[in-house]
Amino acid sequence: MKWISKAFYVVNVLVFFLMIASCLSLYLDPSSSQLLVLLGASFPIFLLLNCLFIFYWLVIEPKRIFLSIIALLVCFKSVKSLINYSGSSSTDKSGLSLLSYNIGGTFFLPYAEREERMKWIPKEISNVNPDIIAFQESSMVQFIKDDLLEYESHYFTNAGTSLFSKLPILDKGKLTFGGTINSGAWIDVKTGGQRIRIYSVHLQSNKISSSEIKALNDLNRNYEDNIKESRNVFSKYSEKSKVRIAQTKLLLEQIAKSPYPVVVLGDFNEPSFTYIYKKMTQNLDDSFLKKGSGLGTTLNGKIPFLRIDYAFVDKQIEVLKHEVLDWELSDHFPILVRVKS
């Protein structure tokens, strides 16, 4: 059965090169290439296949394991952004705590269920008691604003993004992306003797419907229908990804002008194995890599294991804690971050 082993190894070699190419594609702007978008988005698939080959060769022919091991080592940073263990978070309650939460998923619920969930959000927030709250898709904030009494006099809203602060707001500003409902807002606060700028950001959504996701997962559909749905979903993702790249460039231009250290909170609608994530982490730290563990999943939806909500922190600010809160109240899980002030 040597020919089976050789055939598997040929496939292993192909997967090896595809994983390396997918990993390196993070360094290339995919705005003009759907192939680069597809290559970058496929990284978890190649990672899974390489891991399966490791287990296969361990059992069948251990000497062939090294190719997949090399792939994991070359792509270590991308793997770590997906699955991380940074040790336990600090139990120190000092510092500045920040909550980022996209609550837009409550908008489409039946009225009674929406009312019930909107009652629970302020209660959950009061339990974790953050100093700063960054909301995305914050049109729903109108239903809970009166319950956020500790933040009553210190908040700022801009077209779907909001920031609520226990600390006085020293300055504030908007970030518009031109003709979209997505936006950003920022505030300056002073904590621990230093002034920092905090952003709430929501980049372009993919507009992939739940029915399209359901169709892709329907094993009873024929092959041609599944291929058609896959093309539709990928086309949408590719188109919206280009919009997000342009939005990210505007965001980074504004961040570069900030005279103060920054913390960027928000829903980027991009996983951590993409060009946009690479651009955001060139000069900022991902709080998940500093103090998070596991998969860090933030999307509470039909596509599992996606981390698309982030806290990007200035390198001169120490991250003390990163936690994903299991609130089943919206289509996103909030993230709670604590930084040293």
C-alpha positions in Angstrom: 0.0 0.0 0.0 3.0 2.3 -0.5 1.2 4.1 -3.3 -1.5 5.2 -0.9 1.2 6.7 1.4 2.9 8.4 -1.5 -0.5 9.8 -2.7 -1.2 11.2 0.8 2.2 12.7 0.9 1.7 14.5 -2.4 -1.5 16.0 -1.0 0.4 16.9 2.2 3.0 18.8 0.1 0.2 20.7 -1.7 -1.5 21.6 1.6 1.9 22.7 3.0 2.5 25.2 0.2 -1.1 26.4 0.4 -0.9 27.0 4.1 2.4 28.9 3.7 0.9 31.0 0.9 -2.2 31.7 2.9 -0.1 32.8 5.9 2.1 35.1 3.7 -0.9 36.6 1.9 -1.5 38.7 5.1 1.3 40.9 4.0 -0.3 41.7 0.6 -3.2 44.1 0.1 -6.0 42.0 -1.5 -8.1 44.9 -2.7 -7.5 44.1 -6.3 -7.4 40.4 -6.1 -10.3 38.0 -5.1 -7.7 35.2 -5.2 -5.8 36.8 -2.3 -9.0 37.3 -0.3 -9.9 33.6 -0.8 -6.4 32.5 0.0 -6.3 34.5 3.3 -9.8 33.4 4.3 -8.9 29.8 3.8 -6.1 29.7 6.4 -8.1 27.8 9.0 -8.9 25.0 6.5 -5.2 24.5 5.6 -4.3 24.6 9.3 -6.9 21.9 10.1 -5.7 19.7 7.2 -2.1 20.1 8.3 -3.0 19.0 11.8 -4.9 16.0 10.5 -1.8 15.1 8.5 0.3 15.3 11.7 -2.0 12.8 13.4 -2.1 10.6 10.3 1.7 10.3 9.9 2.2 9.8 13.6 0.2 6.6 13.3 1.2 5.5 9.8 4.7 6.8 9.0 6.2 9.2 11.6 9.2 10.2 9.5 6.8 12.1 7.1 5.5 14.4 9.9 8.1 17.1 9.6 6.5 18.9 6.6 3.4 19.8 8.6 5.4 20.7 11.6 7.4 23.2 9.6 4.2 24.7 8.3 3.0 25.2 11.9 6.3 26.8 12.8 6.4 29.2 9.8 2.8 30.2 10.4 3.1 30.3 14.2 1.9 33.9 14.6 -1.3 33.2 12.5 -1.9 30.1 14.5 -1.5 31.9 17.8 -4.0 34.6 16.7 -6.6 31.8 16.3 -5.7 29.6 19.3 -3.9 31.3 22.2 -2.9 30.7 25.7 -1.3 33.6 27.5 -1.6 32.5 31.1 -4.1 33.7 33.6 -5.3 37.3 33.5 -4.4 39.6 36.3 -6.9 39.6 39.2 -5.9 43.1 40.1 -9.0 45.3 40.0 -7.0 48.5 39.4 -6.5 50.0 36.0 -9.0 51.0 33.4 -11.7 48.4 32.4 -13.3 48.6 28.9 -16.2 46.8 27.5 -16.9 46.5 23.7 -20.3 45.2 22.6 -22.2 45.0 19.3 -25.8 44.9 20.4 -27.3 45.2 16.9 -28.5 41.5 16.9 -31.3 42.5 19.2 -32.9 44.7 16.6 -34.5 41.9 14.5 -36.0 40.0 17.4 -39.7 39.9 18.1 -40.7 42.8 20.2 -41.3 40.9 23.5 -38.0 39.0 23.2 -36.2 42.2 22.4 -37.7 44.0 25.4 -36.6 41.2 27.6 -33.0 41.1 26.4 -32.7 44.9 26.6 -33.6 44.7 30.2 -30.8 42.2 30.8 -28.0 44.1 29.1 -27.8 46.9 31.7 -27.9 44.3 34.5 -25.0 42.4 33.0 -23.1 45.6 32.4 -23.6 46.6 36.1 -22.2 43.2 37.2 -18.8 43.7 35.4 -18.9 47.5 36.1 -16.6 48.8 33.2 -15.2 52.3 33.3 -15.7 52.6 29.5 -18.3 51.0 27.3 -17.9 51.0 23.5 -21.2 50.0 21.7 -21.5 49.2 18.0 -24.8 49.2 16.1 -25.9 51.4 19.0 -29.3 52.4 17.8 -30.5 50.0 20.4 -28.8 52.0 23.1 -31.8 54.3 23.3 -33.7 51.5 25.1 -31.0 51.1 27.9 -29.5 54.6 28.2 -31.6 55.6 31.2 -30.3 52.5 33.0 -26.7 53.5 32.5 -26.8 56.1 35.3 -23.2 56.0 36.1 -22.4 57.1 32.6 -25.3 59.6 32.4 -23.2 62.8 31.8 -20.3 61.3 29.8 -21.3 59.7 26.5 -20.8 60.3 22.8 -22.6 58.8 19.8 -21.9 58.8 16.1 -24.0 57.0 13.6 -24.1 53.6 15.2 -21.1 53.8 17.4 -21.2 55.0 21.0 -18.9 55.5 23.9 -20.0 55.8 27.5 -17.5 56.8 30.2 -17.4 57.1 34.0 -14.5 59.5 33.5 -15.0 63.0 32.2 -14.7 63.3 28.4 -11.9 65.8 27.6 -12.4 65.7 23.9 -14.3 63.7 21.3 -14.6 63.2 17.6 -16.1 61.2 14.7 -14.8 58.9 12.1 -17.0 58.6 9.0 -16.6 56.1 6.2 -18.6 57.9 3.5 -22.0 56.8 2.7 -22.2 53.7 4.9 -24.0 53.1 8.2 -20.7 52.0 9.7 -18.6 54.5 11.5 -16.3 55.3 14.4 -16.3 57.6 17.4 -13.5 58.5 19.8 -13.1 60.2 23.2 -10.2 61.4 25.3 -10.1 60.6 29.0 -7.5 61.0 31.7 -6.6 58.0 33.9 -3.7 57.3 36.1 -2.1 60.6 35.3 -2.1 60.1 31.5 -4.5 61.0 28.8 -5.6 58.3 26.3 -7.8 58.2 23.3 -10.4 55.4 23.0 -12.2 54.4 19.8 -15.4 52.5 19.2 -15.4 51.2 15.6 -17.7 49.2 13.4 -16.4 48.3 10.0 -18.5 47.2 7.0 -20.7 44.1 7.6 -20.6 41.2 5.1 -24.4 41.2 4.6 -24.4 37.4 4.4 -27.9 36.3 5.4 -28.7 33.5 7.8 -30.6 31.8 4.9 -27.4 31.7 2.8 -25.5 30.2 5.7 -28.2 27.6 6.2 -28.2 26.7 2.5 -24.4 26.1 2.7 -24.9 23.7 5.6 -27.8 21.9 4.0 -26.5 18.4 3.0 -29.7 17.6 1.1 -29.0 20.2 -1.5 -27.3 19.1 -4.7 -23.7 19.9 -5.5 -24.4 22.6 -8.1 -26.7 24.5 -5.7 -24.0 24.4 -3.0 -21.3 25.6 -5.4 -23.6 28.5 -6.5 -24.3 29.5 -2.8 -20.6 29.3 -2.0 -19.8 31.6 -4.9 -22.4 34.1 -3.8 -21.2 34.1 -0.2 -17.6 34.4 -1.2 -18.4 37.2 -3.7 -20.1 39.2 -0.9 -17.3 38.6 1.5 -14.7 39.7 -1.1 -16.6 42.8 -2.0 -17.1 43.9 1.6 -13.5 43.0 2.5 -12.3 45.6 0.1 -14.6 48.2 1.7 -13.2 47.3 5.1 -9.6 47.7 3.9 -10.4 51.3 2.8 -12.1 51.9 6.1 -9.1 50.5 8.0 -6.7 52.8 6.2 -8.8 55.8 7.2 -8.8 54.6 10.8 -5.1 54.1 10.9 -4.5 57.5 9.4 -6.5 59.1 12.2 -4.8 57.0 14.8 -1.4 58.1 13.6 -2.4 61.7 14.2 -3.4 61.1 17.8 -1.1 62.9 20.3 -2.1 60.3 23.0 -1.9 56.5 23.4 -4.9 54.8 21.9 -7.2 51.9 22.6 -9.3 50.8 19.6 -12.4 48.7 20.5 -14.9 47.3 18.0 -16.5 45.0 15.5 -14.1 44.7 12.6 -16.1 41.9 10.8 -12.7 40.3 9.9 -11.1 37.2 11.5 -7.5 37.4 12.7 -5.9 35.6 9.7 -6.5 38.5 7.3 -4.7 41.5 5.9 -6.8 44.0 8.0 -5.8 42.3 11.2 -2.2 42.4 10.2 -2.4 46.1 9.5 -4.1 46.8 12.9 -1.4 44.9 14.8 1.6 46.4 13.1 1.8 49.2 15.7 -0.9 48.1 18.2 -1.2 45.0 20.4 -4.1 42.6 20.3 -5.3 42.3 23.9 -6.3 38.6 23.2 -2.7 37.7 22.4 -1.6 39.4 25.6 -4.1 38.0 28.1 -6.6 35.8 26.2 -6.9 32.1 26.0 -8.6 29.5 23.8 -10.3 30.5 20.6 -11.7 33.9 21.9 -14.9 33.5 19.8 -16.9 36.7 19.7 -19.5 35.9 17.0 -22.7 34.3 18.5 -24.0 33.0 15.2 -24.2 30.1 12.8 -20.6 30.4 11.7 -18.7 28.9 14.7 -15.4 30.0 16.3 -15.1 33.4 14.6 -13.2 36.1 16.5 -14.1 39.4 14.8 -14.4 41.8 17.8 -11.1 43.2 19.1 -9.3 45.5 21.5 -6.2 46.9 19.9 -4.0 48.6 22.5 -1.1 51.0 22.2 2.2 49.2 22.8 3.0 51.6 25.7 -0.2 50.5 27.6 0.0 47.2 29.5 -2.9 44.8 29.1 -4.0 43.2 32.4 -7.0 41.2 31.3 -8.9 40.0 28.2 -12.2 38.1 28.6 -15.0 37.1 26.3 -18.3 37.3 28.2 -20.9 34.6 27.5 -23.9 36.9 27.2 -26.5 35.3 24.9 -28.2 38.6 24.3 -27.0 39.7 20.8 -25.3 38.1 17.8 -22.0 39.1 19.3 -20.3 38.3 22.6 -18.9 41.3 24.4 -15.2 41.5 25.3 -14.0 42.9 28.6 -10.4 44.3 28.7 -8.5 45.8 31.6 -5.4 47.9 31.0 -2.9 49.4 33.4 -3.5 53.2 34.0 
